[in-house]
Amino acid sequence: MLPRINQLIAAFVISLVAGVQSASAGYMDTLNLTKGVTPISQEVYDLHMLILWIVVAIGIAVFAVMFYSMYAHRKSKGAVPATFHESTKVEILWTIVPFLILVAMAIPATNTLVFMADTTEAEVNVKITGHQWKWQYDYLDEEGVGFISTLLPEHRKAADSGDPSTVDNYLLEVDNELVLPVNTKIRFLLTASDVIHAWWVPELGQKQDTIPGFVNQMWTEIKQPGIYRGKCAELCGKDHGFMPIVVRAVSKAEYAAWIAEQKSAAAEVAAAAEKVWTAEDLYARGEEVYNSQCAGCHQINGMGLPGAFPAINGSPLATGPVADHLNIVMNGSPGTAMAAYKSQMNDVDIAAVVTYQRNAWDNKTGDMVQPADVKAAR
């Protein structure tokens, strides 16, 4: 009988250890910090684990002393409370020991902060501008390479319908991804045009506020090719949950090819701005621009949100003088959420979206705005 009991006890202990190991592994995978794919994310993860185990050790030591004292000096054993009121040695000890622990924690923490703040010797520089509710990326080392990144219209429709199952990566897909090379130090310069946003991609290991009138900076070096998703992490208004971030990390050769494609596309846009467009082509392109840039506030049907964003369908602006309509799209409306788009969109897109707004839904003005008109208004 006794060997059988021993076997059961041994089996219980083995199961308990296995359960603890499994729970620990699950914690590391689901509840802990993301290890990430950059040197910074690894540094932060290692620092986090170091501090965690220090705190765990302190907790075990403190509670061990407490439980021992409660057990060894319990009343049932006839323990008599001590009568002393203070001890200089104890006072010195519990001051010096926590101080040394804090110093031991501060040294690696300071080293990590210094490492995170060192943006020198970057090979690629990207300016990130937060707008309500999209991101603008400008590659400062590559003339003419830059774009606006917004949530895909299908995801907004899925949100409006209340059925996220109709799309993959719900609210985490964009029309233009931020493409970056791997194994390359990249510096981000971050600012905003309207309110405070925050650019955050967990796998990169950092979050940085984008503040109007101020430029923050941070850096990254992605070690593994892949798609990394994030979002605005600062409550910034009605569509805060609709401004995702998608980073596509590629090899250096793929990045160089992509840059060449972007420059070629920019040259095509510049050439397109010099030609005269047909009404049909302007309308078709304008619909795409409207759905990605304007529908977030004014809605797909152009009816806006009463009390927040005015309707474009049937509005005096969209059916009145063309010059007034073009001016507000380009220069915005101070004191409102209407941003100035002359720095966010090229001449072709502005001409197309104004043409679309003046001819979509019930407006039907028959007006057209050519890229040359936009260029003259700048």
FITORMI-159783 format. One record per residue (C-alpha): x, y, z; residue number from 0; residue in one letter. Coordinates in Angstrom, 3 decimals. Example, Ala and Ser with C-alpha at 12.3 -4.5 7.8 and 13.67 -1.06 7.14 Angstrom:
! FITORMI-159783
+----------+----------+----------+-----+---+
:     east :    north :       up :   k : r :
+----------+----------+----------+-----+---+
:   12.300 :   -4.500 :    7.800 :   0 : A :
:   13.670 :   -1.060 :    7.140 :   1 : S :
+----------+----------+----------+-----+---+
***
This chain:
! FITORMI-159783
+----------+----------+----------+-----+---+
:     east :    north :       up :   k : r :
+----------+----------+----------+-----+---+
:    0.000 :    0.000 :    0.000 :   0 : M :
:    2.793 :    2.395 :    0.940 :   1 : L :
:    4.621 :    2.090 :   -2.447 :   2 : P :
:    1.310 :    2.793 :   -4.169 :   3 : R :
:    0.843 :    5.962 :   -2.130 :   4 : I :
:    4.393 :    7.041 :   -2.954 :   5 : N :
:    3.703 :    6.504 :   -6.642 :   6 : Q :
:    0.561 :    8.614 :   -6.431 :   7 : L :
:    2.430 :   11.385 :   -4.615 :   8 : I :
:    5.222 :   11.275 :   -7.205 :   9 : A :
:    2.680 :   11.412 :  -10.046 :  10 : A :
:    0.959 :   14.366 :   -8.376 :  11 : F :
:    4.239 :   16.264 :   -7.992 :  12 : V :
:    5.192 :   15.583 :  -11.631 :  13 : I :
:    1.766 :   16.763 :  -12.810 :  14 : S :
:    2.009 :   19.868 :  -10.630 :  15 : L :
:    5.450 :   20.766 :  -12.015 :  16 : V :
:    4.266 :   20.164 :  -15.578 :  17 : A :
:    1.223 :   22.346 :  -14.935 :  18 : G :
:    3.365 :   25.168 :  -13.583 :  19 : V :
:    5.698 :   24.911 :  -16.579 :  20 : Q :
:    2.761 :   24.912 :  -18.977 :  21 : S :
:    1.175 :   27.886 :  -17.226 :  22 : A :
:    4.503 :   29.737 :  -17.316 :  23 : S :
:    4.868 :   29.057 :  -21.034 :  24 : A :
:    1.309 :   30.217 :  -21.623 :  25 : G :
:    1.961 :   33.366 :  -19.617 :  26 : Y :
:    5.084 :   34.121 :  -21.631 :  27 : M :
:    3.173 :   33.664 :  -24.882 :  28 : D :
:   -0.104 :   35.418 :  -24.099 :  29 : T :
:    0.167 :   37.703 :  -21.085 :  30 : L :
:    3.746 :   38.906 :  -21.173 :  31 : N :
:    5.343 :   41.660 :  -23.239 :  32 : L :
:    5.821 :   41.054 :  -26.954 :  33 : T :
:    9.424 :   40.114 :  -27.683 :  34 : K :
:    9.279 :   41.901 :  -31.006 :  35 : G :
:   11.624 :   41.912 :  -33.984 :  36 : V :
:   13.944 :   44.836 :  -33.219 :  37 : T :
:   16.945 :   45.373 :  -30.931 :  38 : P :
:   14.927 :   47.865 :  -28.891 :  39 : I :
:   12.046 :   45.447 :  -28.359 :  40 : S :
:   14.517 :   42.773 :  -27.232 :  41 : Q :
:   16.237 :   45.187 :  -24.840 :  42 : E :
:   12.916 :   46.265 :  -23.360 :  43 : V :
:   11.769 :   42.644 :  -23.022 :  44 : Y :
:   15.000 :   41.597 :  -21.300 :  45 : D :
:   14.803 :   44.583 :  -18.931 :  46 : L :
:   11.174 :   43.783 :  -18.162 :  47 : H :
:   12.025 :   40.160 :  -17.321 :  48 : M :
:   14.978 :   41.209 :  -15.150 :  49 : L :
:   12.833 :   43.616 :  -13.117 :  50 : I :
:   10.014 :   41.060 :  -12.933 :  51 : L :
:   12.232 :   38.374 :  -11.396 :  52 : W :
:   13.810 :   40.876 :   -8.994 :  53 : I :
:   10.335 :   41.848 :   -7.812 :  54 : V :
:    9.321 :   38.174 :   -7.572 :  55 : V :
:   12.409 :   37.426 :   -5.453 :  56 : A :
:   11.655 :   40.388 :   -3.163 :  57 : I :
:    8.053 :   39.258 :   -2.798 :  58 : G :
:    9.060 :   35.706 :   -1.940 :  59 : I :
:   11.611 :   36.900 :    0.624 :  60 : A :
:    9.235 :   39.347 :    2.306 :  61 : V :
:    6.318 :   36.926 :    2.504 :  62 : F :
:    8.617 :   34.113 :    3.648 :  63 : A :
:    9.759 :   36.232 :    6.602 :  64 : V :
:    6.167 :   37.243 :    7.357 :  65 : M :
:    4.822 :   33.698 :    7.307 :  66 : F :
:    7.762 :   32.365 :    9.298 :  67 : Y :
:    7.306 :   35.077 :   11.941 :  68 : S :
:    3.579 :   34.428 :   12.162 :  69 : M :
:    4.140 :   30.687 :   12.538 :  70 : Y :
:    7.203 :   30.634 :   14.809 :  71 : A :
:    5.969 :   33.368 :   17.136 :  72 : H :
:    2.283 :   32.503 :   17.350 :  73 : R :
:    0.399 :   32.975 :   20.575 :  74 : K :
:   -0.355 :   29.263 :   20.957 :  75 : S :
:    3.370 :   28.637 :   21.445 :  76 : K :
:    3.504 :   31.201 :   24.210 :  77 : G :
:    5.366 :   33.830 :   22.203 :  78 : A :
:    5.662 :   37.174 :   23.977 :  79 : V :
:    5.723 :   40.391 :   21.889 :  80 : P :
:    9.008 :   42.289 :   21.913 :  81 : A :
:    9.044 :   45.528 :   23.884 :  82 : T :
:   11.629 :   47.502 :   21.856 :  83 : F :
:   10.418 :   50.503 :   19.832 :  84 : H :
:   13.238 :   51.024 :   17.349 :  85 : E :
:   16.533 :   49.616 :   16.178 :  86 : S :
:   19.188 :   51.722 :   14.546 :  87 : T :
:   20.677 :   48.689 :   12.820 :  88 : K :
:   17.310 :   47.654 :   11.362 :  89 : V :
:   16.592 :   51.225 :   10.226 :  90 : E :
:   19.957 :   51.404 :    8.437 :  91 : I :
:   19.505 :   47.945 :    6.971 :  92 : L :
:   16.065 :   48.503 :    5.481 :  93 : W :
:   17.217 :   51.824 :    4.041 :  94 : T :
:   20.458 :   50.610 :    2.481 :  95 : I :
:   19.131 :   47.326 :    1.045 :  96 : V :
:   16.224 :   48.899 :   -0.957 :  97 : P :
:   18.619 :   51.637 :   -2.113 :  98 : F :
:   21.059 :   49.053 :   -3.454 :  99 : L :
:   18.229 :   47.154 :   -5.117 : 100 : I :
:   17.020 :   50.339 :   -6.814 : 101 : L :
:   20.532 :   51.135 :   -8.021 : 102 : V :
:   20.858 :   47.615 :   -9.395 : 103 : A :
:   17.584 :   48.119 :  -11.281 : 104 : M :
:   18.387 :   51.667 :  -12.404 : 105 : A :
:   21.653 :   50.818 :  -14.146 : 106 : I :
:   20.204 :   48.458 :  -16.803 : 107 : P :
:   17.104 :   50.659 :  -17.113 : 108 : A :
:   19.244 :   53.727 :  -17.831 : 109 : T :
:   21.341 :   51.815 :  -20.340 : 110 : N :
:   18.171 :   50.730 :  -22.144 : 111 : T :
:   16.778 :   54.290 :  -22.209 : 112 : L :
:   20.047 :   55.643 :  -23.606 : 113 : V :
:   20.043 :   52.896 :  -26.236 : 114 : F :
:   16.443 :   53.732 :  -27.222 : 115 : M :
:   17.202 :   57.450 :  -27.538 : 116 : A :
:   20.242 :   57.084 :  -29.817 : 117 : D :
:   18.932 :   57.962 :  -33.298 : 118 : T :
:   22.367 :   58.708 :  -34.781 : 119 : T :
:   23.774 :   56.992 :  -37.870 : 120 : E :
:   20.346 :   56.214 :  -39.324 : 121 : A :
:   20.369 :   55.087 :  -42.952 : 122 : E :
:   16.700 :   55.836 :  -43.637 : 123 : V :
:   14.720 :   58.825 :  -42.331 : 124 : N :
:   10.914 :   58.811 :  -42.382 : 125 : V :
:    8.687 :   61.685 :  -41.304 : 126 : K :
:    5.396 :   60.517 :  -39.789 : 127 : I :
:    2.517 :   62.994 :  -39.503 : 128 : T :
:   -0.683 :   62.124 :  -37.687 : 129 : G :
:   -3.950 :   63.504 :  -39.063 : 130 : H :
:   -7.542 :   62.950 :  -38.064 : 131 : Q :
:   -7.707 :   60.041 :  -38.893 : 132 : W :
:   -4.855 :   58.809 :  -41.040 : 133 : K :
:   -1.066 :   58.742 :  -41.230 : 134 : W :
:    1.201 :   60.568 :  -43.639 : 135 : Q :
:    4.637 :   59.119 :  -44.441 : 136 : Y :
:    7.401 :   61.077 :  -46.167 : 137 : D :
:   10.733 :   59.437 :  -47.007 : 138 : Y :
:   13.100 :   62.322 :  -46.388 : 139 : L :
:   16.049 :   60.705 :  -48.187 : 140 : D :
:   14.033 :   60.024 :  -51.352 : 141 : E :
:   12.710 :   63.075 :  -53.175 : 142 : E :
:    9.047 :   62.794 :  -54.091 : 143 : G :
:    8.370 :   59.593 :  -52.126 : 144 : V :
:    5.522 :   60.013 :  -49.681 : 145 : G :
:    1.876 :   59.087 :  -49.249 : 146 : F :
:   -1.172 :   59.035 :  -47.005 : 147 : I :
:   -2.105 :   55.743 :  -45.326 : 148 : S :
:   -5.745 :   55.209 :  -44.391 : 149 : T :
:   -8.037 :   52.394 :  -43.331 : 150 : L :
:   -9.402 :   50.321 :  -46.214 : 151 : L :
:  -13.021 :   51.331 :  -47.018 : 152 : P :
:  -14.205 :   47.709 :  -46.649 : 153 : E :
:  -13.245 :   47.782 :  -42.974 : 154 : H :
:  -15.225 :   50.954 :  -42.364 : 155 : R :
:  -18.214 :   49.328 :  -44.046 : 156 : K :
:  -17.731 :   46.263 :  -41.837 : 157 : A :
:  -17.688 :   48.508 :  -38.762 : 158 : A :
:  -20.809 :   50.357 :  -39.890 : 159 : D :
:  -22.627 :   47.081 :  -40.521 : 160 : S :
:  -21.478 :   45.591 :  -37.208 : 161 : G :
:  -20.149 :   42.469 :  -38.947 : 162 : D :
:  -16.333 :   42.290 :  -38.704 : 163 : P :
:  -16.346 :   38.735 :  -40.072 : 164 : S :
:  -16.599 :   40.109 :  -43.616 : 165 : T :
:  -12.925 :   41.216 :  -43.592 : 166 : V :
:   -9.576 :   39.869 :  -42.437 : 167 : D :
:   -7.461 :   41.746 :  -39.849 : 168 : N :
:  -10.461 :   43.842 :  -38.855 : 169 : Y :
:   -9.571 :   47.565 :  -38.638 : 170 : L :
:   -5.904 :   46.712 :  -39.225 : 171 : L :
:   -5.577 :   47.015 :  -43.016 : 172 : E :
:   -4.543 :   50.132 :  -44.925 : 173 : V :
:   -4.425 :   51.238 :  -48.536 : 174 : D :
:   -0.723 :   52.180 :  -48.383 : 175 : N :
:    1.697 :   50.255 :  -46.158 : 176 : E :
:    4.838 :   51.775 :  -44.670 : 177 : L :
:    7.588 :   49.838 :  -46.458 : 178 : V :
:   10.941 :   49.582 :  -44.663 : 179 : L :
:   14.165 :   47.635 :  -45.252 : 180 : P :
:   15.339 :   45.011 :  -42.772 : 181 : V :
:   18.720 :   45.172 :  -41.013 : 182 : N :
:   18.769 :   48.949 :  -41.504 : 183 : T :
:   18.699 :   51.654 :  -38.850 : 184 : K :
:   15.638 :   53.810 :  -39.491 : 185 : I :
:   14.886 :   57.117 :  -37.799 : 186 : R :
:   11.303 :   58.302 :  -37.423 : 187 : F :
:   10.476 :   62.011 :  -37.048 : 188 : L :
:    6.960 :   62.279 :  -35.648 : 189 : L :
:    4.552 :   65.213 :  -35.550 : 190 : T :
:    0.837 :   65.940 :  -36.045 : 191 : A :
:   -1.284 :   68.441 :  -37.931 : 192 : S :
:   -4.270 :   68.726 :  -35.593 : 193 : D :
:   -4.391 :   66.871 :  -32.245 : 194 : V :
:   -2.109 :   64.498 :  -30.354 : 195 : I :
:   -1.856 :   61.017 :  -31.844 : 196 : H :
:    0.505 :   58.157 :  -30.946 : 197 : A :
:    2.305 :   55.886 :  -33.417 : 198 : W :
:    2.539 :   52.367 :  -31.998 : 199 : W :
:    3.552 :   49.013 :  -33.475 : 200 : V :
:    4.002 :   46.419 :  -30.670 : 201 : P :
:    6.535 :   44.251 :  -32.533 : 202 : E :
:    8.829 :   47.258 :  -32.952 : 203 : L :
:    8.858 :   47.788 :  -29.197 : 204 : G :
:    8.060 :   51.508 :  -29.032 : 205 : Q :
:    5.219 :   54.002 :  -28.914 : 206 : K :
:    5.737 :   57.706 :  -29.541 : 207 : Q :
:    3.327 :   60.633 :  -29.361 : 208 : D :
:    2.855 :   62.856 :  -32.409 : 209 : T :
:    2.236 :   66.386 :  -31.175 : 210 : I :
:    1.193 :   69.421 :  -33.272 : 211 : P :
:    4.021 :   71.960 :  -33.543 : 212 : G :
:    6.588 :   69.581 :  -32.043 : 213 : F :
:    8.830 :   66.892 :  -33.518 : 214 : V :
:    9.551 :   63.711 :  -31.574 : 215 : N :
:   11.918 :   61.067 :  -32.801 : 216 : Q :
:   12.663 :   57.396 :  -32.330 : 217 : M :
:   14.439 :   54.681 :  -34.283 : 218 : W :
:   14.085 :   51.051 :  -35.203 : 219 : T :
:   15.963 :   48.267 :  -36.942 : 220 : E :
:   13.730 :   45.419 :  -38.050 : 221 : I :
:   15.499 :   42.070 :  -38.100 : 222 : K :
:   12.836 :   39.890 :  -39.723 : 223 : Q :
:   10.883 :   40.504 :  -42.955 : 224 : P :
:    7.134 :   40.477 :  -42.502 : 225 : G :
:    3.971 :   42.466 :  -41.872 : 226 : I :
:    3.682 :   44.252 :  -38.529 : 227 : Y :
:    0.468 :   45.940 :  -37.473 : 228 : R :
:   -0.294 :   48.672 :  -34.976 : 229 : G :
:   -2.619 :   51.595 :  -34.423 : 230 : K :
:   -2.959 :   55.041 :  -32.936 : 231 : C :
:   -2.566 :   54.686 :  -29.175 : 232 : A :
:   -3.764 :   58.152 :  -28.110 : 233 : E :
:   -7.463 :   59.003 :  -27.989 : 234 : L :
:   -7.673 :   61.542 :  -30.826 : 235 : C :
:  -11.337 :   61.916 :  -31.718 : 236 : G :
:  -14.295 :   60.172 :  -33.300 : 237 : K :
:  -12.326 :   57.824 :  -35.545 : 238 : D :
:   -9.448 :   57.087 :  -33.187 : 239 : H :
:  -10.080 :   53.360 :  -33.655 : 240 : G :
:   -9.946 :   53.712 :  -37.439 : 241 : F :
:   -6.334 :   54.778 :  -38.026 : 242 : M :
:   -4.270 :   51.591 :  -38.152 : 243 : P :
:   -0.581 :   51.233 :  -38.984 : 244 : I :
:    0.806 :   48.531 :  -41.248 : 245 : V :
:    4.574 :   48.161 :  -41.639 : 246 : V :
:    5.921 :   45.870 :  -44.345 : 247 : R :
:    9.559 :   44.944 :  -43.751 : 248 : A :
:   11.381 :   43.726 :  -46.860 : 249 : V :
:   14.911 :   42.963 :  -47.946 : 250 : S :
:   17.175 :   45.826 :  -48.974 : 251 : K :
:   16.930 :   44.785 :  -52.625 : 252 : A :
:   13.119 :   44.746 :  -52.480 : 253 : E :
:   13.139 :   48.110 :  -50.730 : 254 : Y :
:   15.325 :   49.657 :  -53.443 : 255 : A :
:   12.972 :   48.296 :  -56.117 : 256 : A :
:    9.955 :   49.667 :  -54.229 : 257 : W :
:   11.562 :   53.112 :  -53.962 : 258 : I :
:   12.176 :   53.074 :  -57.705 : 259 : A :
:    8.511 :   52.197 :  -58.271 : 260 : E :
:    7.395 :   55.039 :  -56.005 : 261 : Q :
:    9.571 :   57.550 :  -57.844 : 262 : K :
:    8.224 :   56.316 :  -61.155 : 263 : S :
:    4.665 :   56.631 :  -59.864 : 264 : A :
:    5.399 :   60.160 :  -58.612 : 265 : A :
:    6.724 :   61.077 :  -62.050 : 266 : A :
:    3.537 :   59.691 :  -63.617 : 267 : E :
:    1.397 :   61.754 :  -61.246 : 268 : V :
:    3.414 :   64.868 :  -62.120 : 269 : A :
:    2.882 :   64.125 :  -65.814 : 270 : A :
:   -0.824 :   63.439 :  -65.233 : 271 : A :
:   -1.186 :   66.839 :  -63.606 : 272 : A :
:   -0.186 :   68.469 :  -66.876 : 273 : E :
:   -2.884 :   66.841 :  -69.002 : 274 : K :
:   -6.567 :   67.620 :  -69.389 : 275 : V :
:   -8.752 :   64.943 :  -67.802 : 276 : W :
:  -12.198 :   63.827 :  -68.928 : 277 : T :
:  -15.144 :   64.182 :  -66.585 : 278 : A :
:  -15.526 :   60.392 :  -66.372 : 279 : E :
:  -11.884 :   59.840 :  -65.391 : 280 : D :
:  -11.981 :   62.618 :  -62.803 : 281 : L :
:  -15.197 :   61.215 :  -61.310 : 282 : Y :
:  -13.835 :   57.660 :  -61.093 : 283 : A :
:  -10.592 :   58.731 :  -59.452 : 284 : R :
:  -12.410 :   61.186 :  -57.227 : 285 : G :
:  -14.672 :   58.448 :  -55.877 : 286 : E :
:  -11.636 :   56.417 :  -54.800 : 287 : E :
:  -10.042 :   59.451 :  -53.143 : 288 : V :
:  -13.291 :   60.410 :  -51.418 : 289 : Y :
:  -13.852 :   56.929 :  -49.996 : 290 : N :
:  -10.337 :   56.789 :  -48.545 : 291 : S :
:   -9.878 :   60.407 :  -47.452 : 292 : Q :
:  -13.288 :   61.982 :  -46.848 : 293 : C :
:  -15.843 :   59.280 :  -46.059 : 294 : A :
:  -14.623 :   58.931 :  -42.486 : 295 : G :
:  -16.246 :   62.249 :  -41.620 : 296 : C :
:  -18.751 :   62.938 :  -44.387 : 297 : H :
:  -19.849 :   59.285 :  -44.834 : 298 : Q :
:  -19.975 :   57.208 :  -48.005 : 299 : I :
:  -23.373 :   58.681 :  -48.909 : 300 : N :
:  -22.189 :   62.260 :  -48.402 : 301 : G :
:  -24.710 :   62.936 :  -45.635 : 302 : M :
:  -22.152 :   63.680 :  -42.918 : 303 : G :
:  -22.888 :   63.394 :  -39.220 : 304 : L :
:  -25.420 :   65.951 :  -37.951 : 305 : P :
:  -23.880 :   68.245 :  -35.366 : 306 : G :
:  -20.349 :   67.051 :  -36.090 : 307 : A :
:  -19.553 :   66.941 :  -39.802 : 308 : F :
:  -21.623 :   68.736 :  -42.453 : 309 : P :
:  -23.236 :   66.924 :  -45.357 : 310 : A :
:  -21.732 :   67.355 :  -48.816 : 311 : I :
:  -24.793 :   65.996 :  -50.580 : 312 : N :
:  -26.884 :   69.061 :  -51.414 : 313 : G :
:  -24.641 :   71.461 :  -49.481 : 314 : S :
:  -24.356 :   75.088 :  -50.629 : 315 : P :
:  -20.583 :   74.668 :  -50.785 : 316 : L :
:  -20.642 :   71.664 :  -53.122 : 317 : A :
:  -23.260 :   73.238 :  -55.368 : 318 : T :
:  -22.032 :   76.825 :  -55.168 : 319 : G :
:  -18.991 :   78.550 :  -56.693 : 320 : P :
:  -16.246 :   76.106 :  -57.647 : 321 : V :
:  -13.516 :   78.414 :  -56.328 : 322 : A :
:  -15.000 :   78.387 :  -52.808 : 323 : D :
:  -15.259 :   74.595 :  -52.814 : 324 : H :
:  -11.694 :   74.179 :  -54.050 : 325 : L :
:  -10.413 :   76.660 :  -51.462 : 326 : N :
:  -11.874 :   74.860 :  -48.461 : 327 : I :
:  -10.599 :   71.465 :  -49.655 : 328 : V :
:   -7.104 :   72.863 :  -50.141 : 329 : M :
:   -6.866 :   75.173 :  -47.141 : 330 : N :
:   -9.312 :   73.681 :  -44.668 : 331 : G :
:  -11.562 :   75.528 :  -42.266 : 332 : S :
:   -9.853 :   76.994 :  -39.170 : 333 : P :
:  -11.460 :   76.030 :  -35.881 : 334 : G :
:  -13.081 :   72.909 :  -37.311 : 335 : T :
:  -12.045 :   69.333 :  -38.069 : 336 : A :
:  -11.752 :   70.197 :  -41.767 : 337 : M :
:   -8.038 :   69.850 :  -42.498 : 338 : A :
:   -6.042 :   71.508 :  -45.267 : 339 : A :
:   -5.439 :   68.909 :  -47.963 : 340 : Y :
:   -3.024 :   70.824 :  -50.160 : 341 : K :
:   -0.121 :   69.248 :  -48.272 : 342 : S :
:   -1.755 :   65.814 :  -48.097 : 343 : Q :
:   -2.922 :   65.300 :  -51.688 : 344 : M :
:   -1.482 :   66.004 :  -55.107 : 345 : N :
:   -3.095 :   68.227 :  -57.755 : 346 : D :
:   -4.745 :   65.313 :  -59.564 : 347 : V :
:   -6.389 :   63.897 :  -56.442 : 348 : D :
:   -7.661 :   67.284 :  -55.264 : 349 : I :
:   -9.104 :   68.030 :  -58.702 : 350 : A :
:  -10.686 :   64.585 :  -58.849 : 351 : A :
:  -12.263 :   64.632 :  -55.384 : 352 : V :
:  -13.734 :   68.114 :  -55.842 : 353 : V :
:  -15.138 :   67.051 :  -59.215 : 354 : T :
:  -16.609 :   63.936 :  -57.618 : 355 : Y :
:  -18.199 :   65.826 :  -54.724 : 356 : Q :
:  -19.823 :   68.303 :  -57.099 : 357 : R :
:  -21.333 :   65.566 :  -59.255 : 358 : N :
:  -22.065 :   62.687 :  -56.883 : 359 : A :
:  -25.365 :   61.873 :  -55.150 : 360 : W :
:  -27.890 :   64.671 :  -55.757 : 361 : D :
:  -25.418 :   67.435 :  -56.564 : 362 : N :
:  -25.054 :   66.929 :  -60.351 : 363 : K :
:  -23.580 :   70.379 :  -61.031 : 364 : T :
:  -21.758 :   69.268 :  -64.156 : 365 : G :
:  -18.648 :   71.158 :  -62.994 : 366 : D :
:  -15.103 :   69.904 :  -63.482 : 367 : M :
:  -11.857 :   70.898 :  -61.791 : 368 : V :
:   -8.654 :   70.186 :  -63.687 : 369 : Q :
:   -5.246 :   69.599 :  -62.032 : 370 : P :
:   -4.079 :   72.818 :  -63.660 : 371 : A :
:   -6.778 :   74.700 :  -61.687 : 372 : D :
:   -5.435 :   73.229 :  -58.451 : 373 : V :
:   -1.847 :   74.082 :  -59.383 : 374 : K :
:   -2.887 :   77.682 :  -60.084 : 375 : A :
:   -4.658 :   77.889 :  -56.710 : 376 : A :
:   -1.642 :   76.766 :  -54.692 : 377 : R :
+----------+----------+----------+-----+---+
***
